[in-house]
């Protein structure tokens, strides 16, 4: 805090709100434009090709605080849970989401035990939120 800083409690409260938002490790959605209406406490991952108030803020985390957007620049290795997509995202120079592999099919010899094991691993990854649920 700078000496003589006016209304320092506002800056301290704002910092606490931002820390609270980031500690959650979750975002409401991943969007390229701000929603038309959002309440204080809303948190979004800014998708590529951002527009509007978010133009030039690609990949950042946007938090609505006191009616204004506040931004956090992600660090390498940051992981968030996108509540809308029901999936974890990892920041590695940009946000990446795991892609579910295809289940094995066909072939001259089918190893049912191996396929069952692979299916079990994929289901476990879905349950952990790493893959989205099959639709």
C-alpha positions in Angstrom: 0.0 0.0 0.0 1.4 3.4 -0.9 1.8 6.1 1.7 -1.2 8.5 1.8 -3.3 6.3 -0.5 -6.9 7.5 -0.3 -9.6 5.0 0.3 -7.2 2.2 0.9 -9.9 -0.1 2.3 -11.4 -0.1 -1.3 -8.2 -1.4 -2.7 -7.8 -4.0 0.1 -11.4 -5.2 -0.3 -10.9 -5.4 -4.1 -7.7 -7.5 -3.6 -9.6 -9.8 -1.2 -12.4 -10.3 -3.8 -9.8 -11.1 -6.6 -8.0 -13.5 -4.3 -11.2 -15.2 -3.5 -12.1 -15.5 -7.2 -8.8 -17.0 -8.1 -8.5 -19.4 -5.2 -11.8 -21.0 -6.3 -10.0 -22.3 -9.4 -13.3 -22.2 -11.3 -14.9 -20.1 -13.9 -18.6 -19.8 -14.8 -17.9 -20.1 -18.5 -15.4 -19.5 -21.3 -16.5 -16.7 -23.5 -15.0 -14.3 -26.1 -17.3 -11.4 -25.3 -18.6 -10.2 -21.9 -22.2 -11.4 -21.1 -24.9 -8.8 -21.6 -25.6 -9.0 -17.8 -23.6 -10.5 -15.0 -23.6 -10.0 -11.3 -20.7 -9.2 -9.0 -18.7 -12.3 -8.3 -19.1 -13.7 -11.9 -15.8 -15.2 -13.2 -15.1 -16.0 -16.8 -12.2 -17.3 -18.9 -11.7 -15.0 -21.8 -11.6 -17.1 -25.0 -9.5 -16.2 -28.1 -10.6 -13.4 -30.4 -12.2 -11.5 -27.5 -14.4 -8.5 -28.3 -16.1 -5.6 -26.4 -14.7 -4.8 -23.0 -12.5 -7.9 -23.2 -10.8 -7.0 -26.5 -7.0 -7.7 -26.2 -7.5 -9.7 -23.0 -7.5 -13.2 -24.6 -6.8 -16.1 -22.1 -7.1 -13.8 -19.1 -9.6 -14.5 -16.2 -12.3 -11.8 -15.9 -14.0 -11.1 -12.6 -17.0 -8.9 -12.0 -16.3 -6.7 -9.0 -18.4 -3.6 -8.0 -19.9 -3.5 -11.5 -16.6 -3.5 -13.3 -14.4 -6.1 -15.0 -11.1 -6.9 -13.2 -8.5 -9.2 -14.9 -6.0 -11.8 -13.8 -3.3 -13.0 -16.1 -2.9 -16.8 -15.8 0.5 -18.3 -15.0 1.9 -21.4 -16.6 0.4 -24.5 -14.9 -2.7 -22.7 -13.7 -5.7 -25.0 -13.8 -9.4 -24.0 -13.6 -12.7 -25.8 -13.8 -15.1 -24.5 -16.4 -18.5 -25.0 -14.8 -20.4 -24.6 -18.0 -18.4 -27.1 -19.9 -17.9 -29.3 -16.8 -14.3 -29.7 -17.7 -10.8 -28.7 -16.3 -8.6 -26.5 -18.4 -4.8 -26.1 -18.0 -2.8 -23.0 -19.0 0.3 -23.8 -21.0 1.0 -20.6 -23.0 -2.7 -20.8 -23.8 -5.7 -22.7 -22.3 -5.9 -26.4 -23.3 -8.6 -29.0 -22.6 -7.9 -32.7 -22.9 -9.5 -34.4 -25.8 -11.2 -37.7 -25.2 -9.6 -40.6 -27.2 -11.8 -42.8 -29.4 -12.8 -46.1 -27.9 -11.1 -49.0 -29.7 -13.2 -50.8 -32.3 -12.7 -53.3 -35.1 -9.6 -55.4 -35.8 -9.2 -59.1 -36.4 -8.7 -60.0 -32.7 -10.7 -58.2 -30.1 -9.2 -58.2 -26.6 -12.3 -57.6 -24.4 -10.4 -57.2 -21.2 -8.1 -54.5 -22.7 -11.1 -52.7 -24.1 -12.9 -52.9 -20.8 -9.9 -51.5 -19.0 -9.6 -48.6 -21.5 -13.3 -47.9 -21.1 -12.9 -47.9 -17.3 -10.0 -45.4 -17.5 -12.0 -43.1 -19.8 -15.0 -43.3 -17.5 -12.8 -42.4 -14.5 -11.4 -39.4 -16.4 -15.0 -38.3 -17.1 -15.9 -38.6 -13.5 -12.9 -36.5 -12.5 -14.0 -33.7 -14.9 -11.0 -34.1 -17.2 -13.2 -35.3 -20.1 -16.8 -34.1 -20.7 -19.5 -36.6 -20.3 -20.5 -38.5 -23.4 -23.6 -37.1 -25.1 
